[in-house]
Amino acid sequence: MYKMGLIDQTEVLKKSELVDLDGVLERSGQMKQMQQQMQAMAEELKKVKGDLQTSDREAVHAKKRLEVEKFSGELDKVSNRADMATTLYKARLNDAKQQLMNSEISQEDVEDVDVFEPMTEEES
C-alpha cells in the first residue's frame, strides 16, 4: 500500500517490528533532504555551465572583433598612404606643369618631353 501511495512511510514503520523507529524516520528525512540538496546543486551546476558557455562565446566574439579592429586599422593606414601618394603625385604633376610653362622650351619640344622620366644632362 505504501508503494501505491495510500499510506505514508510513518504508518508502515509503526506496523513493522523495528526497534529504532525514530532513528529510521530521522535518517529517511535526512536522505530526502540530501536528495533535495543534490537536485538543487545539479540545477545550479546546469546554470553555471550555461553561464560558462555564454562567457566562452562572448570571449570568442570579442577576439573576432579585436581582429577586425586591427585589420581595419591596417586598411586605414594603407588608405592614408594611398591618399598621400595621390596628393604628392598631383603636386609633382602641377610642379612639372609649372616648370614647363615657365621654361623657354618651344611647343614642339614640350610634346616630346616625358615629365615622368629623369632629365638627361643635355636637357637640363
DSSP file (Angstrom, degrees, kcal/mol; ACC not computed):
  #  RESIDUE AA STRUCTURE BP1 BP2  ACC     N-H-->O    O-->H-N    N-H-->O    O-->H-N    TCO  KAPPA ALPHA  PHI   PSI    X-CA   Y-CA   Z-CA
    1    1 A M     >>       0   0    0      0, 0.0     5,-2.2     0, 0.0     6,-0.7   0.000 360.0 360.0 360.0 -31.5    0.0    0.0    0.0
    2    2 A Y  T >45 +     0   0    0      1,-0.2     3,-1.1     2,-0.2     7,-0.1   0.911 360.0  52.4 -63.5 -42.4    3.0    2.3    0.7
    3    3 A K  T 345S+     0   0    0      1,-0.3    -1,-0.2     2,-0.1     0, 0.0   0.818 107.7  51.8 -63.9 -30.9    4.2    1.9   -2.9
    4    4 A M  T 345S-     0   0    0      1,-0.0    -1,-0.3     3,-0.0    -2,-0.2   0.594 115.7-117.5 -82.0 -10.8    0.8    2.8   -4.2
    5    5 A G  T <<5S+     0   0    0     -3,-1.1    -3,-0.2    -4,-0.6    -2,-0.1   0.634  79.4 123.1  86.5  14.5    0.8    6.0   -2.1
    6    6 A L  S   <S+     0   0    0     -5,-2.2     2,-0.3     1,-0.1    -4,-0.2   0.833  77.3  22.8 -79.3 -32.1   -2.2    5.0    0.0
    7    7 A I  S    S-     0   0    0     -6,-0.7    -2,-0.2     3,-0.0    -1,-0.1  -0.927  84.1-114.1-131.0 158.8   -0.4    5.3    3.3
    8    8 A D     >  -     0   0    0     -2,-0.3     4,-1.5     1,-0.1     3,-0.2  -0.345  31.5-103.3 -89.7 173.7    2.7    7.2    4.4
    9    9 A Q  H  > S+     0   0    0      1,-0.2     4,-2.5     2,-0.2     5,-0.2   0.836 115.6  60.4 -64.8 -36.6    6.1    5.8    5.5
   10   10 A T  H  > S+     0   0    0      1,-0.2     4,-2.1     2,-0.2    -1,-0.2   0.917 104.7  48.3 -60.8 -44.9    5.5    6.5    9.2
   11   11 A E  H  > S+     0   0    0     -3,-0.2     4,-1.5     2,-0.2    -1,-0.2   0.886 110.7  51.3 -64.1 -39.4    2.4    4.2    9.3
   12   12 A V  H  X S+     0   0    0     -4,-1.5     4,-0.7     1,-0.2    -1,-0.2   0.927 111.2  47.7 -63.6 -44.0    4.3    1.4    7.5
   13   13 A L  H >< S+     0   0    0     -4,-2.5     3,-0.5     1,-0.2     5,-0.5   0.852 107.0  56.8 -66.9 -34.2    7.1    1.7   10.0
   14   14 A K  H 3< S+     0   0    0     -4,-2.1    -1,-0.2     1,-0.2    -2,-0.2   0.872 107.6  48.7 -63.0 -36.4    4.8    1.7   13.0
   15   15 A K  H 3< S+     0   0    0     -4,-1.5    -1,-0.2    -5,-0.2    -2,-0.2   0.641 100.5  84.5 -79.2 -14.7    3.3   -1.6   11.8
   16   16 A S  S << S-     0   0    0     -4,-0.7     5,-0.1    -3,-0.5    -3,-0.0  -0.274  88.1-115.5 -83.3 175.0    6.7   -3.1   11.4
   17   17 A E        +     0   0    0     -2,-0.1     2,-0.2     4,-0.0    -3,-0.1  -0.070  61.7 142.7-101.8  32.0    8.8   -4.8   14.1
   18   18 A L        -     0   0    0     -5,-0.5     3,-0.3     1,-0.1    -2,-0.0  -0.500  41.1-155.8 -75.7 142.7   11.6   -2.2   14.1
   19   19 A V  S    S+     0   0    0      1,-0.2     2,-0.9    -2,-0.2     3,-0.2   0.891  88.6  47.0 -82.5 -43.7   13.2   -1.3   17.4
   20   20 A D     >  +     0   0    0      1,-0.2     4,-1.9     2,-0.1    -1,-0.2  -0.573  63.8 154.0-102.4  68.2   14.6    2.1   16.4
   21   21 A L  H  > S+     0   0    0     -2,-0.9     4,-2.2    -3,-0.3    -1,-0.2   0.901  73.6  50.2 -62.6 -44.1   11.6    3.6   14.6
   22   22 A D  H  > S+     0   0    0     -3,-0.2     4,-2.4     1,-0.2    -1,-0.2   0.889 109.6  51.2 -65.2 -39.3   12.6    7.3   15.4
   23   23 A G  H  > S+     0   0    0      2,-0.2     4,-2.6     1,-0.2    -1,-0.2   0.896 110.2  49.1 -63.8 -41.8   16.1    6.7   14.1
   24   24 A V  H  X S+     0   0    0     -4,-1.9     4,-2.3     2,-0.2    -2,-0.2   0.922 112.5  47.5 -65.0 -43.8   14.8    5.2   10.8
   25   25 A L  H  X S+     0   0    0     -4,-2.2     4,-2.3     2,-0.2    -2,-0.2   0.896 112.2  50.3 -64.1 -39.9   12.4    8.1   10.3
   26   26 A E  H  X S+     0   0    0     -4,-2.4     4,-2.4     2,-0.2    -2,-0.2   0.938 112.4  45.8 -64.4 -46.3   15.2   10.6   11.1
   27   27 A R  H  X S+     0   0    0     -4,-2.6     4,-2.4     1,-0.2    -1,-0.2   0.876 111.4  53.2 -64.3 -36.6   17.6    9.0    8.6
   28   28 A S  H  X S+     0   0    0     -4,-2.3     4,-2.1     2,-0.2    -1,-0.2   0.907 109.8  48.3 -64.1 -40.8   14.8    8.8    6.0
   29   29 A G  H  X S+     0   0    0     -4,-2.3     4,-2.4     2,-0.2    -2,-0.2   0.896 110.8  50.9 -65.1 -40.3   14.2   12.6    6.5
   30   30 A Q  H  X S+     0   0    0     -4,-2.4     4,-2.7     2,-0.2    -2,-0.2   0.899 108.6  52.0 -63.1 -40.6   17.9   13.3    6.1
   31   31 A M  H  X S+     0   0    0     -4,-2.4     4,-2.4     2,-0.2    -2,-0.2   0.915 109.9  48.2 -63.2 -42.4   18.0   11.3    2.9
   32   32 A K  H  X S+     0   0    0     -4,-2.1     4,-2.2     2,-0.2    -1,-0.2   0.914 111.9  50.3 -63.3 -41.3   15.1   13.2    1.4
   33   33 A Q  H  X S+     0   0    0     -4,-2.4     4,-2.3     1,-0.2    -2,-0.2   0.914 111.1  48.4 -63.4 -42.4   16.8   16.5    2.5
   34   34 A M  H  X S+     0   0    0     -4,-2.7     4,-2.8     2,-0.2    -1,-0.2   0.879 109.3  53.2 -65.4 -37.9   20.1   15.4    0.8
   35   35 A Q  H  X S+     0   0    0     -4,-2.4     4,-2.3     2,-0.2    -1,-0.2   0.910 109.6  48.4 -63.3 -40.7   18.3   14.4   -2.3
   36   36 A Q  H  X S+     0   0    0     -4,-2.2     4,-2.5     2,-0.2    -2,-0.2   0.905 111.8  49.4 -65.1 -40.8   16.7   17.8   -2.5
   37   37 A Q  H  X S+     0   0    0     -4,-2.3     4,-2.7     2,-0.2    -2,-0.2   0.907 110.8  50.2 -64.1 -41.1   20.1   19.5   -1.9
   38   38 A M  H  X S+     0   0    0     -4,-2.8     4,-2.5     2,-0.2    -2,-0.2   0.908 110.7  49.4 -63.3 -40.7   21.6   17.3   -4.7
   39   39 A Q  H  X S+     0   0    0     -4,-2.3     4,-2.2     2,-0.2    -2,-0.2   0.917 111.8  48.3 -64.5 -42.5   18.8   18.3   -7.0
   40   40 A A  H  X S+     0   0    0     -4,-2.5     4,-2.4     1,-0.2    -2,-0.2   0.906 112.6  48.7 -63.7 -41.0   19.3   22.0   -6.2
   41   41 A M  H  X S+     0   0    0     -4,-2.7     4,-2.8     2,-0.2    -2,-0.2   0.883 109.1  52.8 -66.5 -37.5   23.1   21.6   -6.7
   42   42 A A  H  X S+     0   0    0     -4,-2.5     4,-2.2     2,-0.2    -2,-0.2   0.905 110.7  47.5 -63.7 -40.5   22.5   19.9  -10.1
   43   43 A E  H  X S+     0   0    0     -4,-2.2     4,-2.1     2,-0.2    -2,-0.2   0.905 112.7  48.9 -66.0 -41.2   20.3   22.7  -11.2
   44   44 A E  H  X S+     0   0    0     -4,-2.4     4,-2.6     2,-0.2    -2,-0.2   0.904 110.5  51.1 -64.4 -41.2   22.9   25.3  -10.0
   45   45 A L  H  X S+     0   0    0     -4,-2.8     4,-2.6     2,-0.2    -2,-0.2   0.904 108.8  51.3 -62.0 -41.6   25.6   23.3  -11.9
   46   46 A K  H  X S+     0   0    0     -4,-2.2     4,-2.0     2,-0.2    -1,-0.2   0.911 111.2  48.1 -61.4 -42.2   23.5   23.4  -15.0
   47   47 A K  H  X S+     0   0    0     -4,-2.1     4,-2.4     2,-0.2    -2,-0.2   0.919 111.6  49.2 -64.6 -43.7   23.1   27.1  -14.7
   48   48 A V  H  X S+     0   0    0     -4,-2.6     4,-2.6     1,-0.2    -2,-0.2   0.891 109.4  52.3 -64.4 -40.0   26.8   27.7  -14.1
   49   49 A K  H  X S+     0   0    0     -4,-2.6     4,-2.4     2,-0.2    -1,-0.2   0.908 110.0  49.2 -62.1 -40.9   27.6   25.5  -17.2
   50   50 A G  H  X S+     0   0    0     -4,-2.0     4,-2.4     2,-0.2    -2,-0.2   0.910 111.1  49.5 -63.3 -42.3   25.3   27.6  -19.3
   51   51 A D  H  X S+     0   0    0     -4,-2.4     4,-2.6     2,-0.2    -2,-0.2   0.901 110.9  50.2 -62.9 -40.8   26.9   30.8  -18.0
   52   52 A L  H  X S+     0   0    0     -4,-2.6     4,-2.6     2,-0.2    -2,-0.2   0.907 109.8  50.3 -63.8 -41.9   30.3   29.5  -18.8
   53   53 A Q  H  X S+     0   0    0     -4,-2.4     4,-2.2     2,-0.2    -2,-0.2   0.917 111.7  47.9 -63.0 -42.8   29.2   28.6  -22.3
   54   54 A T  H  X S+     0   0    0     -4,-2.4     4,-2.5     2,-0.2    -2,-0.2   0.917 111.4  50.7 -62.6 -43.6   27.8   32.1  -22.8
   55   55 A S  H  X S+     0   0    0     -4,-2.6     4,-2.3     1,-0.2    -2,-0.2   0.903 109.1  51.0 -61.5 -42.1   31.0   33.6  -21.4
   56   56 A D  H  X S+     0   0    0     -4,-2.6     4,-2.2     2,-0.2    -1,-0.2   0.919 110.3  49.2 -61.9 -43.4   33.1   31.5  -23.8
   57   57 A R  H  X S+     0   0    0     -4,-2.2     4,-2.5     1,-0.2    -2,-0.2   0.919 110.7  50.1 -62.2 -43.0   31.0   32.6  -26.8
   58   58 A E  H  X S+     0   0    0     -4,-2.5     4,-2.4     1,-0.2    -1,-0.2   0.886 109.3  51.8 -63.3 -38.2   31.4   36.2  -25.7
   59   59 A A  H  X S+     0   0    0     -4,-2.3     4,-2.2     2,-0.2    -1,-0.2   0.905 109.8  49.2 -64.6 -41.0   35.2   35.8  -25.4
   60   60 A V  H  X S+     0   0    0     -4,-2.2     4,-2.2     2,-0.2    -2,-0.2   0.922 112.2  48.2 -63.8 -43.8   35.3   34.3  -28.9
   61   61 A H  H  X S+     0   0    0     -4,-2.5     4,-2.6     1,-0.2    -2,-0.2   0.885 109.8  52.7 -65.0 -37.6   33.3   37.2  -30.3
   62   62 A A  H  X S+     0   0    0     -4,-2.4     4,-2.3     2,-0.2    -1,-0.2   0.907 108.9  49.7 -64.3 -40.7   35.4   39.7  -28.5
   63   63 A K  H  X S+     0   0    0     -4,-2.2     4,-2.3     2,-0.2    -2,-0.2   0.905 111.0  49.7 -63.9 -40.4   38.6   38.2  -30.1
   64   64 A K  H  X S+     0   0    0     -4,-2.2     4,-2.4     2,-0.2    -2,-0.2   0.920 110.2  50.3 -64.1 -43.2   37.0   38.3  -33.5
   65   65 A R  H  X S+     0   0    0     -4,-2.6     4,-2.6     1,-0.2    -1,-0.2   0.898 109.6  51.8 -61.4 -39.5   36.0   42.0  -33.0
   66   66 A L  H  X S+     0   0    0     -4,-2.3     4,-2.5     2,-0.2    -1,-0.2   0.916 109.2  49.3 -63.0 -43.4   39.6   42.7  -32.0
   67   67 A E  H  X S+     0   0    0     -4,-2.3     4,-2.6     1,-0.2    -2,-0.2   0.914 111.7  49.0 -61.6 -42.7   41.0   41.1  -35.1
   68   68 A V  H  X S+     0   0    0     -4,-2.4     4,-2.8     2,-0.2    -2,-0.2   0.909 110.7  50.8 -63.7 -41.7   38.5   43.1  -37.3
   69   69 A E  H  X S+     0   0    0     -4,-2.6     4,-2.3     2,-0.2    -2,-0.2   0.918 111.3  47.8 -61.9 -43.8   39.6   46.3  -35.5
   70   70 A K  H  X S+     0   0    0     -4,-2.5     4,-2.1     2,-0.2    -2,-0.2   0.936 113.9  46.5 -62.5 -45.5   43.2   45.5  -36.1
   71   71 A F  H  X S+     0   0    0     -4,-2.6     4,-2.4     1,-0.2    -2,-0.2   0.894 110.8  52.7 -64.3 -39.9   42.7   44.7  -39.7
   72   72 A S  H  X S+     0   0    0     -4,-2.8     4,-2.3     1,-0.2    -1,-0.2   0.895 107.9  51.9 -62.4 -40.1   40.5   47.8  -40.1
   73   73 A G  H  X S+     0   0    0     -4,-2.3     4,-2.0     2,-0.2    -2,-0.2   0.904 109.2  49.6 -62.2 -41.6   43.3   49.9  -38.7
   74   74 A E  H  X S+     0   0    0     -4,-2.1     4,-2.3     1,-0.2    -2,-0.2   0.907 110.0  50.9 -63.9 -41.0   45.8   48.4  -41.2
   75   75 A L  H  X S+     0   0    0     -4,-2.4     4,-2.8     1,-0.2    -2,-0.2   0.895 108.0  52.8 -63.1 -39.0   43.4   49.2  -44.0
   76   76 A D  H  X S+     0   0    0     -4,-2.3     4,-2.7     2,-0.2    -1,-0.2   0.905 108.4  50.5 -62.4 -40.6   43.1   52.8  -42.8
   77   77 A K  H  X S+     0   0    0     -4,-2.0     4,-2.4     2,-0.2    -2,-0.2   0.930 112.1  46.6 -62.2 -44.8   46.9   53.1  -42.8
   78   78 A V  H  X S+     0   0    0     -4,-2.3     4,-2.3     1,-0.2    -2,-0.2   0.914 113.0  49.7 -63.5 -42.6   47.1   51.7  -46.4
   79   79 A S  H  X S+     0   0    0     -4,-2.8     4,-2.5     1,-0.2    -2,-0.2   0.911 110.5  49.9 -62.9 -42.9   44.3   54.0  -47.5
   80   80 A N  H  X S+     0   0    0     -4,-2.7     4,-2.5     1,-0.2    -1,-0.2   0.901 110.5  49.8 -63.5 -40.6   46.0   57.0  -45.9
   81   81 A R  H  X S+     0   0    0     -4,-2.4     4,-2.4     2,-0.2    -1,-0.2   0.901 110.8  49.9 -64.8 -39.3   49.3   56.2  -47.6
   82   82 A A  H  X S+     0   0    0     -4,-2.3     4,-2.3     2,-0.2    -2,-0.2   0.909 111.1  49.4 -65.1 -41.0   47.5   55.9  -51.0
   83   83 A D  H  X S+     0   0    0     -4,-2.5     4,-2.4     2,-0.2    -2,-0.2   0.913 111.9  48.2 -63.3 -42.4   45.8   59.3  -50.4
   84   84 A M  H  X S+     0   0    0     -4,-2.5     4,-2.7     2,-0.2    -2,-0.2   0.899 110.9  50.9 -65.4 -39.4   49.1   60.9  -49.6
   85   85 A A  H  X S+     0   0    0     -4,-2.4     4,-2.6     2,-0.2    -2,-0.2   0.901 110.6  49.4 -64.6 -39.9   50.7   59.3  -52.6
   86   86 A T  H  X S+     0   0    0     -4,-2.3     4,-2.5     2,-0.2    -2,-0.2   0.924 112.0  48.0 -64.0 -44.4   47.9   60.7  -54.8
   87   87 A T  H  X S+     0   0    0     -4,-2.4     4,-2.3     1,-0.2    -2,-0.2   0.920 113.1  47.8 -62.1 -44.4   48.3   64.1  -53.3
   88   88 A L  H  X S+     0   0    0     -4,-2.7     4,-2.6     2,-0.2     5,-0.2   0.909 110.5  51.9 -63.1 -42.3   52.0   64.0  -53.8
   89   89 A Y  H  X S+     0   0    0     -4,-2.6     4,-2.3     1,-0.2    -2,-0.2   0.920 110.5  48.2 -60.4 -44.7   51.6   62.8  -57.4
   90   90 A K  H  X S+     0   0    0     -4,-2.5     4,-2.4     2,-0.2    -1,-0.2   0.905 111.5  50.4 -63.8 -40.7   49.2   65.7  -58.1
   91   91 A A  H  X S+     0   0    0     -4,-2.3     4,-2.4     2,-0.2    -2,-0.2   0.926 112.0  46.7 -64.0 -44.1   51.6   68.2  -56.6
   92   92 A R  H  X S+     0   0    0     -4,-2.6     4,-2.6     2,-0.2    -1,-0.2   0.861 111.1  52.8 -66.1 -35.1   54.5   66.9  -58.6
   93   93 A L  H  X S+     0   0    0     -4,-2.3     4,-2.3    -5,-0.2    -1,-0.2   0.919 110.6  46.6 -65.5 -42.9   52.4   67.0  -61.7
   94   94 A N  H  X S+     0   0    0     -4,-2.4     4,-2.6     2,-0.2    -2,-0.2   0.884 111.4  52.5 -65.4 -38.3   51.5   70.6  -61.1
   95   95 A D  H  X S+     0   0    0     -4,-2.4     4,-2.6     2,-0.2    -2,-0.2   0.931 110.7  46.7 -61.1 -45.5   55.2   71.4  -60.4
   96   96 A A  H  X S+     0   0    0     -4,-2.6     4,-2.2     1,-0.2    -2,-0.2   0.897 112.6  50.2 -64.2 -39.9   56.2   69.8  -63.7
   97   97 A K  H  X S+     0   0    0     -4,-2.3     4,-2.2     2,-0.2    -1,-0.2   0.918 111.4  48.4 -63.9 -43.2   53.4   71.7  -65.5
   98   98 A Q  H  X S+     0   0    0     -4,-2.6     4,-2.1     1,-0.2    -2,-0.2   0.896 109.9  52.0 -65.1 -40.4   54.5   75.0  -63.9
   99   99 A Q  H  X S+     0   0    0     -4,-2.6     4,-1.6     1,-0.2    -1,-0.2   0.908 109.8  49.5 -62.4 -41.1   58.1   74.4  -64.8
  100  100 A L  H  < S+     0   0    0     -4,-2.2     5,-0.4     1,-0.2    -1,-0.2   0.905 111.1  48.7 -64.5 -40.4   57.1   73.8  -68.4
  101  101 A M  H  < S+     0   0    0     -4,-2.2    -1,-0.2     1,-0.2    -2,-0.2   0.857 115.8  44.0 -69.0 -32.9   55.1   76.9  -68.5
  102  102 A N  H  < S+     0   0    0     -4,-2.1    -1,-0.2    -5,-0.2    -2,-0.2   0.669  99.6  86.5 -85.4 -17.7   58.0   79.0  -67.0
  103  103 A S  S  < S-     0   0    0     -4,-1.6    -3,-0.0    -5,-0.2    -4,-0.0  -0.272  83.4-119.1 -82.3 170.2   60.7   77.5  -69.1
  104  104 A E        +     0   0    0     -2,-0.0     2,-0.3     2,-0.0    -1,-0.1  -0.129  64.5 134.7-100.2  36.6   61.8   78.6  -72.5
  105  105 A I        -     0   0    0     -5,-0.4    -2,-0.0     1,-0.1     2,-0.0  -0.681  55.2-121.0 -87.8 139.0   61.0   75.4  -74.3
  106  106 A S     >  -     0   0    0     -2,-0.3     4,-1.8     1,-0.1     3,-0.2  -0.299  25.6-106.7 -74.1 163.8   59.2   75.6  -77.6
  107  107 A Q  H  > S+     0   0    0      1,-0.2     4,-1.5     2,-0.2    -1,-0.1   0.852 120.2  55.2 -59.8 -36.9   55.8   73.9  -78.1
  108  108 A E  H  > S+     0   0    0      1,-0.2     4,-0.9     2,-0.2    -1,-0.2   0.901 107.9  48.4 -65.4 -40.0   57.4   71.2  -80.2
  109  109 A D  H  > S+     0   0    0      1,-0.2     4,-1.1     2,-0.2     3,-0.3   0.848 105.7  59.2 -67.7 -33.7   59.9   70.3  -77.5
  110  110 A V  H  < S+     0   0    0     -4,-1.8     3,-0.5     1,-0.2    -1,-0.2   0.886 102.0  53.1 -63.0 -39.7   57.1   70.1  -74.9
  111  111 A E  H  < S+     0   0    0     -4,-1.5    -1,-0.2     1,-0.2    -2,-0.2   0.798 110.9  47.3 -67.9 -27.3   55.3   67.4  -76.9
  112  112 A D  H  < S+     0   0    0     -4,-0.9     2,-0.4    -3,-0.3    -1,-0.2   0.654  93.0  93.4 -87.0 -16.6   58.5   65.3  -77.0
  113  113 A V     <  -     0   0    0     -4,-1.1     2,-0.7    -3,-0.5     6,-0.0  -0.633  62.0-152.8 -85.5 131.2   59.3   65.7  -73.3
  114  114 A D    >   -     0   0    0     -2,-0.4     3,-1.5     1,-0.1    -3,-0.1  -0.907   4.7-160.5 -99.7 110.9   58.1   63.0  -70.8
  115  115 A V  T 3  S+     0   0    0     -2,-0.7    -1,-0.1     1,-0.3     4,-0.1   0.625  85.9  60.2 -69.9 -11.9   57.8   64.8  -67.5
  116  116 A F  T 3  S+     0   0    0      2,-0.1    -1,-0.3    -3,-0.0     3,-0.0   0.549  91.3  76.9 -94.6  -7.6   57.9   61.5  -65.6
  117  117 A E  S <  S-     0   0    0     -3,-1.5    -3,-0.1     1,-0.1     0, 0.0  -0.802  93.4-100.2-100.9 145.6   61.3   60.4  -66.8
  118  118 A P        -     0   0    0      0, 0.0     2,-0.2     0, 0.0    -4,-0.1  -0.302  41.1-112.3 -62.3 145.7   64.5   61.9  -65.4
  119  119 A M        -     0   0    0     -4,-0.1     2,-0.1     1,-0.1    -4,-0.0  -0.518  26.3-127.1 -78.7 145.6   66.1   64.6  -67.5
  120  120 A T     >  -     0   0    0     -2,-0.2     4,-1.3     1,-0.1     3,-0.2  -0.352  30.3-101.6 -81.7 171.4   69.4   63.9  -69.1
  121  121 A E  T  4 S+     0   0    0      1,-0.2    -1,-0.1     2,-0.2    -2,-0.0   0.828 122.2  55.5 -65.3 -31.4   72.3   66.3  -68.7
  122  122 A E  T  4 S+     0   0    0      1,-0.2    -1,-0.2     2,-0.2    -3,-0.0   0.871 107.8  48.4 -69.1 -36.1   71.7   67.8  -72.1
  123  123 A E  T  4        0   0    0      1,-0.2    -1,-0.2    -3,-0.2    -2,-0.2   0.749 360.0 360.0 -78.0 -23.7   68.1   68.6  -71.3
  124  124 A S     <        0   0    0     -4,-1.3    -1,-0.2     0, 0.0    -2,-0.2   0.479 360.0 360.0 -87.2 360.0   68.8   70.3  -68.0
